[in-house]
Amino acid sequence: MFFKFIFKRKKKNLQKKFKFEINNWMDLTKEERFEIDSKEKDESMRKKKALLKSIRDEYIKIKKKI
C-alpha cells in the first residue's frame, strides 16, 4: 500500500507539471520554440552518439578477450 501511495502521488505531480510546461511552450513564439527544440535535438543526438561509441568500445574489448 505504501508504494501505491508513492506512485500515485508522483503520477499526479507529473500530470500537473506536464500541463504547465505545455502552456509555457505555447506562449513562446515560433522562433523560440524552434530554437529550444533544435537545442534539445542536438543534445539528445550527442548523448546517443556518446552512448553508441561506448557500446562499440565495450564490444571491441569483449571481442579481444575472446
Residue pairs with C-beta under 8 A, 6 or more apart in sequence:
25 33
28 36
